[in-house]
Amino acid sequence: MDASQKRLLAEDEAKLRRSHDGYDSESDIDVTEHLAQKSGFDSKDQPKPAFLGGDRPGILSSWKRPFKGRSRCCIIFASIIFTLWAVLSAGGAVVYHKYTGAPPLGQSPPWYPTPLGGTAKSWAESYKKAADLVSKMTLPEKVNITTGTGWRMGLAVGTTGPATNVGFPQLQLQDGPLGIRFADNSTAWPAGITTGATFNKELFYLRGKGHANEARRKGINVLLGPCVGPLGRMPAGGRNWEGFGSDPYLQGIAAAETIKGIQGEGVMATIKHFVANEQEHFRQSWEWGLPNALSSNIDDRTMHELYAWPFADSIKAGVASVMCSYNMVNNSYACVGRKVGARLGDARRGQLVSLLVLADEVEAQGDDDDDEQAVAAHVGGKGDQVAGLVALEEDLGPDGVAGGPEDKDVCFVFANADAGEGFLAWGSVGGDRNDLFLQKGGDDLILYVAENCGSGKGDTVVVIHSVGPVDLEAFIDLPNVKAVLYANLPGQESGDALAEVVFGDVNPNGHLPYTIAKSLKDFGAGGQIMYLPNGVNPQQDFSEGLYIDYRHFDKYNIEPRFEFGFGLSYTTFEFSDIKVKTVKDKSALPSPRPSDAGAYPYPDGYETSHPLSGAGGDEGGNPDLWETYATVTVEVSNTGEVAGKVVPQLYLSHPDTEKDIDFPVRVLRGFEKFNLEKGEKKSVSFHLTRRDLSYWDVVQQNWVMVTSGEYTFSVGQSSRDLPLQVKW
C-alpha cells in the first residue's frame, strides 16, 4: 500500500471515529462519511471555486461594492432613502410595541372578590360532585378538559380532550344558530330573528328542543347557542339575525325558553356573545388588519338594563355555559374585563365547573318521536308571517316572471338583504351590511313588477327575506303594491309558509322584533356602523345609552315606517277592561342577598376588597328580583270574521317623580300569544317582577324601584298601538 493510500485510509478512520462520537452505532446521521474517496486524490491539485478564492471582503467592503462607479447624487439619494427607512422602522417598532398589546386595565379595573361559585343551593350538589371529580384528575387531564383540540379536529367544530382516568369523556361542541353545522340530514331551522318575530314562548321552547334533539342524536354535547349578543343596537349589524330582536326583554324571554328546550334534551346550551359585540367590523384583533379589536364603551346603567339583561335571564334559566365576545368592553377584552366578568359571575354562581357536572347527564333522554319538520314548519310557517310586513324568499329578475307580468292579475316579487359574520364576505358586504337597501337590484325589480303587473292595473305582493330591517321607501306607497310579506329568514319551510299565508290557510300573526325606519339616519348616531377605524385601537362610545331602536324613536318623536311589535292579521282584535293588582308593596331595594359561604382566596399582595352587590347572590341575581310585585289583566276579543292569533304586549313607563333619572318613554315588559275564534274573548295576565319595575342605580350598585309616583302600564298590539293604560 503506497503512502497516499495509507493517508486516505487514516483520514477515513479518523472521520469514522469522529462521526460516531456521541451517537449510537446504528445511527445513520453521518452515513456519508462511509463513502470511499478516490485514491490518489489531492485537494491541493484541484482548482478552488471562485467564491473560495482570495481574501474575504469585510462588511464595509460589501456595503461599498454597490456604489462603485455611481455618481455622488445617486449616493446621496440612496443615503437619504436609507435614513428615512431607518427612522420609520424605528418609529414603527415603537408604535407596534405600544399598540399591539391591549390596554393593561382600560376602564375595567381589578374587581375582587370574584363571586364564589357553588354558593347557590341549586348548584351545591353539582359543585360537590365536580370537586370530587377534579380532585382525582391528573394535571394533563385538567388541561385536556379545559383545552380544545383545535378547529374541526374532532367530530364537531370544537372538541375537548378526555379525562380517561376518571371516566370524563370528550365533549363535542357544535354551532349553529340555524341547525347542526357541517352536517347532513338535519333541519334548517328559522333564524333567531324569525323566531323572535313569533312572540311565541311555546315555539321558542320547541325550536330549542327540536334543535337539541337532532344534536344529541348526532353525538353533540354542547350547542353553541342561543345568541343574544348582538342585541341589535345597529340595524345593519352583521349578526343581528342570530338573536331574537332589538329589545332586551324579548331577547331574554326567547333565550330562556330556548335554553330550557335545549337542556331538557340532555344537551348543554351556550349563551353568547358576552357582551356588546354589536358590529362585525374590527370585532377581532388582526381580522381587519388592526392589532386590537374594537372597544365597545358602555356606561354601567346601560350595560345592566340593555346588553347584560338577556344574559341574566339565561343564567336564571340554568344555562350551562357562556361564550365571550371577541371585542373589547371599555378597553379590556370581554373575557378579561374584571368588573364585567364579576357581575356575570355574581349572577351565575355556578359557572366553570358546571360543565363537568352536566356532562354526565348528556345521555339519551326521552323519545325520538318528535317530528322536527313539523316544529320547523310551525315556527317557519304558522308562527311568524306578518301580512303587510313579513314573509318569504330570493330574487327574481324580470325574465323570471313567466310570460312577463303584463298579463297577470296578481304578481309576486321577491327581494332580499343578507349579512353575516366578520370573516365572511360577498361582493362589497363584509359582515355588516353597507346600508339598509335591498340587495342585488331588489328595489328595481319590485318597481319593474309593480309598474308592469297587469299592464299597471294588477296587484303586486312583495315578499322580503332579510336579516333585519330594510328601507321600503322606494315602493311601499305605490298604489298597486297591495301587501308586503316580511319573512326574515324562515328556514326550510319557507315555501310552505308563504303558500299557507297567501291562500288563507294560516292567518299571519307575527310581529316585528325591531323597528323599520324611513331612513337609516333615523336610528341616530348610535345606530351607525363604524366602517373605518378611528384609531389603532378603535373606540365606539355607546353614548346613546338606553336609547336604541324603538326607545330612540320614542324619545326623539321620530315617526317610523313600521314600529317595533307591529303586525297585521286577517282579523281584528279589541282590548278592554284593564286592571292592575298589587302582589307586593313597593320598596326601593330588593331583600338582602343570600349569604355566601366560605372565605375568598385573595391574590398574593392584594388587600383591597369590593363589597358584594346586593343585586347578586343566586342564579340570575338576587332572588327577590324575580318575585312578582304587580299583575296586570286585560280582556281581548276577536272582532273579525275569522280565527286568529293575537299578541298582546305590555309596555311600562316609570314614574316621573325622579327628576334626576332619565327613563325611556316606554319599555317592553310583557307579551303573550294565543288563538281566538271568531267572536271569542279571553283574559290575559302579565306578571311584573321587581326586576321589570327597577332601574340600575350606579351609585348603590343595585336595582332600585321607584316608590314615589305612579307607574303606567300600557297594553296593545305594538309599541305605538297601545289603547289601554292603567296606573300603579
C-alpha positions in Angstrom: 0.0 0.0 0.0 1.5 3.3 -1.1 1.7 6.4 1.2 -1.2 8.1 -0.4 -3.5 5.2 0.2 -2.4 4.9 3.8 -3.1 8.6 4.3 -6.6 8.3 2.9 -7.4 5.3 5.0 -6.2 7.0 8.1 -8.4 10.1 7.3 -11.3 7.8 6.7 -10.8 6.0 10.0 -10.5 9.4 11.8 -13.6 10.7 10.2 -15.5 7.5 11.1 -14.4 7.7 14.7 -15.5 11.4 14.8 -18.8 10.5 13.2 -19.6 8.0 15.9 -18.7 10.3 18.8 -21.8 10.8 20.8 -24.1 8.7 18.6 -25.4 5.2 18.7 -23.5 2.7 16.5 -26.7 2.1 14.5 -27.1 5.8 13.7 -27.1 6.9 10.0 -26.7 10.6 10.7 -23.2 10.6 9.2 -23.6 7.9 6.8 -22.0 9.9 4.0 -18.7 9.6 5.9 -18.5 5.9 4.9 -18.3 6.7 1.2 -14.9 5.8 -0.2 -12.9 8.6 -1.8 -10.9 8.1 -5.0 -7.3 7.1 -4.3 -4.7 9.5 -5.3 -6.9 12.5 -4.7 -5.1 15.6 -3.5 -7.2 18.6 -2.9 -4.1 20.8 -3.4 -4.1 19.7 -7.1 -7.8 20.8 -7.6 -8.8 24.3 -8.6 -10.7 26.2 -5.9 -14.2 27.6 -6.7 -14.2 31.4 -7.2 -16.2 32.0 -4.1 -13.5 30.4 -2.0 -10.6 32.2 -3.7 -8.8 35.3 -2.4 -9.3 37.3 0.8 -12.8 37.5 2.2 -14.0 41.1 2.0 -15.0 42.9 5.2 -18.5 44.2 5.9 -17.6 47.7 4.9 -16.3 46.5 1.6 -19.5 44.7 0.9 -21.5 47.9 1.6 -19.2 49.9 -0.7 -19.5 47.5 -3.7 -23.0 48.6 -4.9 -21.8 52.2 -5.0 -18.7 51.7 -7.1 -19.0 53.7 -10.2 -22.1 55.6 -9.1 -22.4 59.4 -9.1 -22.3 61.5 -6.0 -26.0 62.4 -6.4 -27.0 58.8 -6.6 -25.1 58.0 -3.4 -26.7 61.0 -1.6 -30.1 60.0 -2.7 -29.6 56.4 -1.5 -28.4 57.7 1.8 -31.5 59.8 2.3 -33.7 56.8 1.5 -31.8 54.6 3.9 -32.1 57.3 6.7 -35.8 57.6 6.2 -36.2 53.8 6.2 -34.3 53.6 9.5 -36.3 56.4 11.1 -39.6 54.9 10.0 -38.6 51.4 11.1 -37.6 52.6 14.5 -40.8 54.6 14.9 -42.9 51.7 13.6 -41.2 49.4 16.2 -42.1 51.8 19.0 -45.7 52.2 17.7 -46.0 48.4 17.2 -44.8 47.8 20.7 -47.2 50.4 22.1 -50.3 49.4 20.4 -50.2 45.6 19.7 -50.9 44.9 23.4 -54.3 45.6 24.8 -54.6 48.5 27.3 -53.5 47.0 30.7 -56.7 47.7 32.5 -58.8 50.0 30.4 -61.8 51.3 32.2 -62.4 47.9 33.8 -60.3 47.9 37.0 -59.5 44.8 39.1 -62.6 43.7 41.0 -62.2 41.4 43.9 -63.6 39.2 45.2 -64.8 37.4 42.2 -68.1 35.9 43.4 -67.7 32.4 44.8 -69.3 29.7 42.8 -71.5 26.9 44.2 -73.0 29.0 47.0 -76.5 28.9 45.4 -78.5 26.0 46.7 -79.4 24.9 43.2 -75.6 24.4 42.5 -74.4 23.0 45.8 -74.7 19.3 44.8 -73.2 20.0 41.4 -70.1 21.6 42.9 -69.7 18.8 45.4 -69.7 16.3 42.5 -67.3 18.4 40.4 -64.9 19.0 43.3 -64.7 15.2 44.0 -64.1 14.5 40.3 -61.4 17.2 39.9 -59.6 16.0 43.0 -58.9 12.7 41.2 -57.7 14.2 38.0 -54.1 14.4 36.9 -52.8 17.8 35.6 -52.8 16.7 32.0 -56.4 15.6 32.4 -57.3 19.0 33.8 -55.6 20.6 30.8 -57.5 18.2 28.5 -61.0 19.1 29.6 -60.3 22.9 29.5 -58.4 23.0 26.2 -59.8 22.4 22.8 -58.1 20.1 20.3 -58.3 22.7 17.5 -60.8 23.9 15.0 -62.7 20.9 13.5 -60.1 18.5 14.9 -62.9 16.2 16.1 -66.5 15.3 15.5 -67.6 18.9 15.8 -66.2 22.4 15.3 -64.9 22.2 18.9 -63.7 19.1 20.8 -62.2 18.9 24.2 -59.7 16.3 25.4 -61.0 13.5 27.7 -60.0 12.7 31.3 -59.9 8.9 30.9 -58.7 8.0 34.4 -61.9 9.5 35.9 -64.2 8.5 33.1 -64.9 12.0 31.8 -65.4 11.9 28.0 -64.5 14.2 25.2 -67.2 16.9 24.7 -68.3 17.8 21.2 -69.2 21.5 20.8 -71.1 22.5 17.7 -72.7 25.5 16.0 -75.1 26.8 15.0 -77.9 29.3 15.0 -79.9 27.6 12.2 -79.2 23.9 12.8 -76.4 21.4 13.1 -73.4 22.9 11.3 -71.4 20.8 8.8 -74.0 18.1 9.0 -76.4 16.4 6.6 -79.9 15.1 7.3 -80.6 17.9 9.8 -83.3 20.6 9.9 -82.7 24.1 8.6 -84.5 26.0 11.4 -85.8 29.5 11.1 -83.2 32.0 12.3 -83.3 33.6 15.7 -84.7 36.9 14.3 -87.6 34.9 12.6 -88.3 33.0 15.8 -88.3 36.3 17.8 -91.0 37.6 15.3 -93.3 34.9 16.5 -93.5 36.4 20.0 -94.5 32.8 21.0 -92.9 31.4 24.1 -94.0 27.8 23.3 -92.3 28.0 19.9 -89.1 29.4 21.5 -89.1 26.3 23.6 -90.0 23.8 20.9 -87.4 25.2 18.5 -84.7 24.7 21.1 -85.9 21.2 22.0 -86.0 20.1 18.3 -82.6 21.5 17.6 -81.1 19.8 20.6 -82.9 16.5 19.8 -81.1 16.4 16.5 -77.8 17.5 18.1 -77.9 14.7 20.7 -78.6 12.0 18.1 -75.6 13.2 16.2 -73.3 13.0 19.2 -73.2 16.7 20.1 -72.9 17.5 23.8 -72.8 21.3 23.7 -74.8 23.6 21.3 -73.1 26.9 20.8 -76.3 28.9 21.1 -78.7 30.6 21.6 -77.4 34.1 20.7 -78.5 37.4 22.4 -75.4 39.4 21.5 -75.6 41.4 19.4 -78.7 42.9 20.8 -79.3 45.0 17.7 -78.1 48.4 18.5 -77.2 49.0 14.8 -79.8 47.7 12.3 -77.1 46.9 9.7 -75.1 44.8 12.2 -73.9 41.6 10.6 -75.1 39.1 13.2 -78.3 40.6 14.5 -80.3 37.9 12.7 -78.8 35.3 15.1 -80.6 36.9 18.0 -84.3 37.4 18.7 -84.8 41.1 18.2 -83.7 44.6 19.3 -85.2 44.6 22.8 -83.6 43.1 25.9 -86.8 41.8 27.4 -87.8 39.9 24.2 -84.3 38.6 23.8 -84.2 37.4 27.5 -87.5 35.5 27.3 -86.7 33.9 24.0 -83.3 32.8 25.2 -84.6 31.4 28.5 -87.2 29.3 26.8 -84.7 28.1 24.1 -82.2 27.1 26.8 -84.9 25.1 28.6 -85.8 23.3 25.4 -82.1 22.5 24.6 -81.1 21.3 28.1 -84.3 19.4 28.5 -82.9 17.1 25.8 -79.7 16.5 27.7 -77.6 18.9 25.6 -75.8 21.8 27.1 -76.7 25.3 25.9 -74.3 28.2 25.5 -75.5 31.8 25.7 -73.4 34.1 23.5 -71.7 36.6 22.8 -70.9 38.2 26.2 -71.0 41.2 25.6 -71.5 44.2 23.3 -70.5 42.5 20.0 -72.7 44.9 18.1 -70.9 45.1 14.8 -68.5 42.9 12.9 -66.1 45.5 11.6 -63.0 45.4 13.9 -64.6 42.9 16.3 -61.5 40.8 16.4 -57.8 41.6 16.6 -56.0 41.3 13.2 -59.2 40.2 11.4 -59.4 43.7 9.9 -55.6 44.3 10.0 -55.5 46.1 13.3 -53.6 44.7 16.3 -56.6 45.1 18.7 -60.3 44.7 18.5 -62.8 47.5 18.7 -63.7 48.6 22.2 -67.4 49.0 23.0 -67.5 51.7 25.7 -70.7 51.4 27.7 -71.8 53.0 30.9 -72.8 50.9 33.9 -76.5 51.5 33.8 -76.8 50.8 30.1 -74.8 47.6 30.5 -77.2 46.3 33.1 -80.5 47.5 31.6 -79.8 46.6 28.0 -76.8 44.5 27.0 -76.4 42.2 30.1 -80.2 41.9 30.7 -80.9 38.8 28.5 -77.7 37.1 29.9 -79.3 37.3 33.3 -82.4 35.7 32.0 -80.3 32.9 30.5 -78.4 32.3 33.7 -81.7 32.2 35.6 -82.8 29.5 33.2 -79.8 27.5 34.2 -77.7 27.8 31.0 -74.6 25.6 31.2 -72.0 27.9 29.7 -71.3 31.4 28.4 -69.3 32.3 25.3 -67.4 35.6 25.4 -67.3 38.0 22.5 -64.1 38.9 20.6 -64.4 42.6 21.1 -63.1 44.8 24.0 -65.5 46.3 26.5 -64.3 49.6 28.0 -60.9 48.8 26.6 -60.5 45.4 28.2 -61.2 42.2 26.3 -64.6 40.8 27.2 -63.3 37.7 28.8 -60.7 39.7 30.7 -62.7 42.7 32.0 -62.8 42.1 35.7 -65.8 44.1 36.7 -67.9 42.9 33.7 -66.9 39.3 34.5 -67.6 39.7 38.2 -71.1 41.0 37.6 -71.8 38.0 35.3 -70.3 35.6 37.9 -72.4 37.2 40.7 -75.5 36.2 38.7 -74.0 32.9 37.6 -73.0 31.4 40.9 -72.2 28.1 39.2 -70.0 28.9 36.2 -67.0 27.0 35.1 -67.2 23.6 36.8 -70.9 23.3 36.0 -69.7 21.9 32.7 -68.2 18.9 34.5 -71.3 18.0 36.3 -73.7 18.4 33.4 -71.6 16.3 31.2 -72.6 13.1 32.9 -76.2 14.0 32.2 -75.6 14.1 28.5 -77.2 10.9 27.5 -80.2 9.8 25.5 -83.3 11.1 27.2 -86.9 10.9 26.2 -88.2 9.6 22.9 -87.2 10.3 19.3 -90.8 10.7 18.3 -90.7 14.4 17.9 -91.2 15.5 14.3 -88.6 18.2 13.8 -90.0 19.0 10.4 -93.4 19.7 11.9 -91.9 22.0 14.5 -89.8 23.8 11.8 -93.0 24.2 9.8 -94.8 25.6 12.8 -92.1 28.1 13.6 -91.4 29.0 9.9 -94.9 28.8 8.5 -97.5 29.3 11.2 -95.8 31.4 13.7 -94.1 34.3 12.1 -95.5 35.6 8.8 -96.7 39.2 9.1 -99.2 40.3 6.4 -98.3 43.8 5.4 -94.8 43.3 6.7 -93.4 39.8 6.9 -92.9 36.6 4.7 -90.6 34.7 2.2 -87.7 34.1 -0.4 -85.0 35.0 -3.1 -84.5 37.4 -6.0 -86.3 37.0 -9.4 -85.3 39.0 -12.4 -87.8 40.3 -14.9 -87.1 37.2 -17.0 -88.1 35.1 -14.1 -91.8 36.2 -14.4 -93.3 33.5 -16.6 -94.6 35.2 -19.7 -93.9 38.7 -18.2 -96.1 40.4 -15.6 -98.2 42.3 -18.1 -100.9 39.6 -18.5 -101.1 38.8 -14.7 -103.8 39.9 -12.3 -101.6 39.3 -9.3 -97.8 39.3 -9.3 -95.4 38.1 -6.6 -91.9 39.6 -6.4 -89.1 38.5 -4.1 -86.2 40.5 -2.8 -83.6 40.1 -0.1 -80.8 41.5 2.1 -78.0 39.5 3.6 -75.2 39.9 6.1 -73.0 37.6 8.2 -70.0 37.1 10.5 -66.9 39.3 10.2 -64.7 36.7 8.4 -67.3 36.2 5.7 -67.9 38.5 2.7 -69.7 38.6 -0.6 -69.4 41.4 -3.1 -68.9 44.6 -1.1 -70.6 43.3 2.0 -68.1 42.3 4.7 -70.0 41.0 7.7 -72.1 44.1 8.4 -74.4 45.5 5.7 -73.3 48.6 4.0 -76.8 50.1 4.2 -80.4 49.1 4.7 -81.3 48.9 1.0 -82.4 45.7 -0.7 -79.5 43.9 -2.4 -79.0 42.6 -5.9 -81.2 45.2 -7.5 -84.2 44.4 -5.3 -85.8 47.8 -5.5 -85.5 48.0 -9.3 -87.1 44.5 -9.6 -90.0 45.5 -7.4 -90.6 48.7 -9.2 -90.5 46.9 -12.6 -93.0 44.3 -11.5 -95.3 46.8 -9.8 -95.3 49.0 -12.9 -96.0 46.2 -15.3 -98.2 43.8 -13.4 -101.4 43.6 -15.4 -100.1 46.5 -17.5 -100.2 48.7 -14.4 -103.6 47.5 -13.2 -102.6 44.3 -11.4 -101.9 43.8 -7.7 -98.4 43.2 -6.6 -97.3 41.3 -3.4 -93.8 41.9 -2.2 -92.0 39.2 -0.3 -88.8 40.1 1.6 -86.3 37.8 3.1 -83.9 39.8 5.2 -81.5 39.6 8.1 -83.2 42.7 9.6 -84.9 45.9 8.7 -84.7 47.2 5.1 -85.6 50.6 3.5 -89.0 50.1 2.0 -89.5 53.7 0.8 -88.9 53.1 -2.9 -92.2 51.1 -3.3 -94.2 51.0 0.0 -96.6 53.8 -1.0 -97.2 52.6 -4.6 -101.0 52.1 -5.0 -100.7 48.7 -6.7 -98.3 47.2 -4.0 -101.1 45.6 -2.1 -99.1 43.7 0.5 -95.7 43.2 1.9 -94.9 39.9 3.5 -91.7 40.2 5.6 -90.3 36.7 6.0 -86.9 37.4 7.7 -85.1 34.0 7.4 -87.7 31.3 7.7 -85.7 28.1 7.1 -86.6 25.1 5.1 -90.4 25.5 5.3 -90.2 28.9 3.6 -92.2 27.9 0.6 -95.0 26.2 2.6 -95.2 29.2 4.9 -95.8 31.6 2.0 -98.4 29.4 0.4 -100.3 29.0 3.7 -100.4 32.7 4.4 -101.3 33.8 0.8 -104.1 31.3 0.4 -105.5 31.9 3.8 -104.8 28.5 5.3 -103.0 30.3 8.1 -103.8 33.7 9.5 -100.5 35.7 9.7 -99.7 36.5 13.3 -96.0 37.5 13.5 -94.9 40.9 14.8 -91.7 42.9 14.1 -88.9 42.3 16.6 -87.3 45.6 15.5 -88.3 49.0 14.0 -88.4 49.6 10.3 -87.4 53.2 9.7 -87.9 55.5 6.8 -84.2 56.0 6.7 -81.0 54.6 8.3 -80.2 58.0 9.7 -83.5 57.9 11.7 -81.8 55.4 14.1 -79.4 58.2 15.2 -75.7 58.2 15.7 -75.7 55.1 17.8 -77.3 53.1 15.0 -74.5 53.6 12.5 -71.8 51.0 11.8 -68.2 52.2 12.2 -66.8 51.2 8.8 -63.4 52.9 9.2 -61.3 52.7 12.3 -60.9 55.9 14.4 -57.6 54.8 15.8 -55.2 51.9 16.2 -57.4 50.7 19.0 -60.9 51.6 17.6 -63.2 53.2 20.1 -67.0 53.0 19.8 -68.8 55.0 22.5 -72.3 53.9 23.2 -73.2 57.5 24.1 -76.9 57.0 23.2 -77.2 54.9 26.4 -80.6 53.2 26.8 -82.0 54.7 23.6 -81.8 52.1 20.8 -84.4 51.0 18.3 -88.0 52.0 19.4 -86.7 53.7 22.6 -84.7 56.1 20.4 -87.7 56.7 18.1 -90.0 57.4 21.1 -87.5 59.7 22.9 -87.0 61.9 19.8 -90.5 61.6 18.5 -89.4 60.1 15.1 -92.1 58.5 13.0 -91.1 55.0 11.8 -92.4 53.3 8.8 -93.4 50.3 10.9 -92.9 50.3 14.7 -91.5 47.6 16.9 -94.1 45.0 17.6 -96.2 45.8 14.6 -98.0 43.0 12.7 -101.3 42.6 10.7 -103.9 39.9 10.7 -106.8 38.8 8.6 -109.0 39.5 11.6 -109.3 42.3 14.1 -108.9 42.4 17.9 -110.2 44.6 20.6 -108.7 45.2 24.1 -110.8 46.2 27.1 -111.1 46.1 30.9 -107.5 46.6 32.0 -106.8 46.1 35.7 -103.8 46.1 38.0 -103.4 44.2 41.2 -100.6 44.7 43.8 -99.0 41.5 44.8 -96.2 43.0 46.9 -95.8 46.6 48.2 -93.2 48.8 46.5 -89.8 49.0 48.2 -86.7 50.7 46.9 -84.2 47.9 47.3 -84.5 44.1 47.0 -84.3 41.9 50.1 -80.8 41.2 51.4 -78.8 38.8 49.2 -78.3 35.2 50.3 -75.2 34.8 52.5 -72.1 33.4 50.9 -70.3 30.5 52.5 -66.5 30.2 52.6 -63.6 32.6 52.6 -62.4 34.1 49.4 -58.7 33.4 48.5 -57.3 36.8 47.6 -54.3 37.0 45.3 -51.0 37.5 46.9 -50.3 41.1 47.8 -53.9 42.2 47.1 -55.7 43.7 50.0 -58.5 45.9 48.6 -61.8 44.1 48.5 -65.1 45.3 47.0 -68.4 44.8 48.7 -70.6 42.2 47.1 -73.6 43.7 45.3 -77.0 43.5 46.8 -78.2 42.6 43.4 -76.4 39.3 43.3 -76.4 36.1 45.3 -78.1 33.5 43.2 -78.7 32.4 39.6 -79.9 35.4 37.7 -79.1 37.7 40.7 -80.9 38.4 44.0 -83.9 36.0 44.2 -86.2 38.9 45.1 -85.6 40.4 41.7 -87.7 37.6 40.2 -90.6 37.9 42.6 -93.9 39.3 41.2 -94.9 42.7 42.6 -97.8 43.6 40.3 -100.2 41.8 37.9 -102.0 43.4 35.0 -105.0 41.7 33.4 -106.7 42.6 30.1 -109.7 41.3 28.2 -109.0 40.6 24.4 -111.8 39.9 21.9 -111.7 38.7 18.3 -114.0 41.2 16.5 -113.3 40.0 12.9 -114.6 37.3 10.6 -112.0 34.6 11.0 -110.0 33.0 13.8 -106.5 34.4 14.5 -103.7 34.6 17.0 -103.2 37.8 18.9 -100.1 39.1 20.6 -101.0 41.4 23.5 -97.9 43.5 24.5 -97.4 45.3 27.8 -95.1 48.4 28.0 -94.0 50.1 31.2 -93.4 53.8 31.8 -91.7 54.8 35.0 -93.0 57.5 37.4 -91.9 61.0 36.6 -91.0 61.8 40.2 -87.3 61.0 39.9 -86.2 64.2 38.0 -82.5 63.3 38.0 -83.1 59.9 36.4 -83.7 59.7 32.7 -86.2 57.0 31.8 -87.3 55.8 28.3 -90.8 56.7 27.3 -91.8 53.1 27.5 -90.1 49.6 27.6 -91.5 46.2 26.8 -92.2 44.2 29.9 -94.7 41.5 28.9 -96.2 39.7 25.9 -98.4 36.6 25.4 -99.8 34.8 22.4 -103.0 32.8 22.0 -105.7 31.9 19.4 -109.1 33.4 19.4 -112.0 32.1 17.4 -114.4 34.5 15.7 -116.3 36.4 18.5 -114.3 34.7 21.3 -113.0 36.7 24.3 -110.1 35.7 26.7 -108.4 37.3 29.7 -104.6 37.6 29.7 -102.4 38.4 32.7 -98.9 40.0 32.8 -96.8 39.4 35.9 -94.3 42.1 36.6 -91.3 41.3 38.7 -89.1 43.6 40.8 -86.5 43.5 38.1 -89.1 44.6 35.5 -90.0 47.6 37.6 -86.5 48.7 38.6 -83.6 50.7 37.1 -79.9 50.2 37.8 -78.5 52.7 40.3 -74.8 53.2 39.5 -74.1 54.6 43.0 -75.8 52.0 45.1 -74.8 49.3 42.6 -78.2 47.7 42.9 -81.6 47.5 41.2 -83.9 50.3 42.6 -87.7 50.5 42.4 -89.2 54.0 42.2 -91.5 54.2 45.3 -93.0 57.7 44.7 -95.4 58.5 42.0 -97.2 56.0 39.7 -96.1 53.5 37.1 -98.0 53.4 33.8 -98.8 50.1 32.2 -99.9 50.3 28.6 -101.3 47.3 26.6 -101.9 46.9 22.9 -100.5 45.2 19.7 -97.3 47.2 19.1 -95.1 49.8 20.8 -97.3 52.6 19.2 -100.7 50.9 19.3 -101.5 50.9 23.0 -105.2 51.7 23.5 -105.3 50.8 27.2 -103.4 52.3 30.2 -103.6 51.7 33.9 -101.6 53.4 36.8 -99.9 51.6 39.7 
